[in-house]
Amino acid sequence: MPLDNDIANAWRECGLHLHIRVIAPFQLDLPDGSTVDVEAFLPDFGGPHGAVVVSREDEPRDVRASSARVFVSLVGTSYRQFEESLFRATLDDWGWHGAESSRPSWYTGTPWS
């Protein structure tokens, strides 16, 4: 299944609005030497090696991305359009793992309840 360009675009917009690093789309290197295309890569969230976003509608890419050392999040159609409160809540849940000096002022670290 091809990338969901709407999800990639929404994450790019998220990066601009929330002043965070987002590369969307992104080609993720896998341990076996192959690559998998994902909708977005956020190097400062999810874990020490960053987070990748994969459309929930493409489980095979999710399985492949999960073999890498990154946090993988499957997202649904609600992420096809940037909605600040949803994206901020998602990022708070994933956790900040970047440099403390670069942590965004809006970040609370509050997990989903």
RABEL-V969499 format. One record per backbone hydrogen bond with DSSP energy under -0.5 kcal/mol. NH is the residue of the N-H (numbers start at 1). CO is the residue of the C=O. E is the energy in kcal/mol with one decimal. If there is no record, write none. Layout:
# RABEL-V969499
NH&CO&E ; NH&CO&E
This chain:
# RABEL-V969499
5&3&-1.1 ; 8&4&-2.0 ; 9&5&-2.7 ; 10&6&-2.2 ; 11&7&-2.2 ; 12&8&-2.0 ; 13&9&-2.4 ; 14&10&-2.2 ; 15&11&-2.2 ; 16&12&-1.8 ; 17&13&-2.7 ; 18&14&-3.1 ; 19&15&-0.8 ; 20&15&-1.5 ; 22&20&-0.5 ; 23&41&-2.6 ; 24&22&-0.6 ; 26&38&-2.4 ; 28&26&-0.7 ; 28&36&-2.9 ; 30&34&-3.1 ; 33&30&-2.1 ; 36&28&-1.9 ; 38&26&-3.0 ; 39&53&-1.5 ; 40&53&-1.2 ; 41&23&-2.2 ; 42&51&-3.1 ; 43&41&-0.5 ; 45&42&-1.3 ; 46&95&-1.9 ; 50&47&-2.0 ; 51&42&-2.1 ; 52&71&-2.9 ; 53&40&-2.4 ; 54&73&-2.5 ; 56&75&-3.3 ; 58&55&-2.1 ; 61&58&-0.6 ; 62&58&-1.5 ; 63&59&-2.6 ; 64&60&-2.0 ; 65&61&-2.8 ; 66&62&-2.1 ; 67&64&-1.5 ; 68&65&-1.9 ; 71&50&-2.7 ; 73&52&-2.5 ; 75&54&-2.4 ; 75&73&-0.5 ; 79&76&-1.8 ; 80&77&-1.8 ; 86&83&-0.8 ; 87&83&-2.1 ; 88&84&-2.8 ; 89&85&-2.1 ; 90&86&-2.3 ; 91&87&-2.5 ; 92&88&-2.7 ; 93&89&-2.1 ; 94&90&-2.1 ; 95&91&-1.8 ; 97&44&-3.7 ; 98&44&-0.9 ; 102&99&-1.7 ; 103&99&-0.5 ; 103&100&-1.1 ; 107&104&-1.1 ; 111&109&-0.5
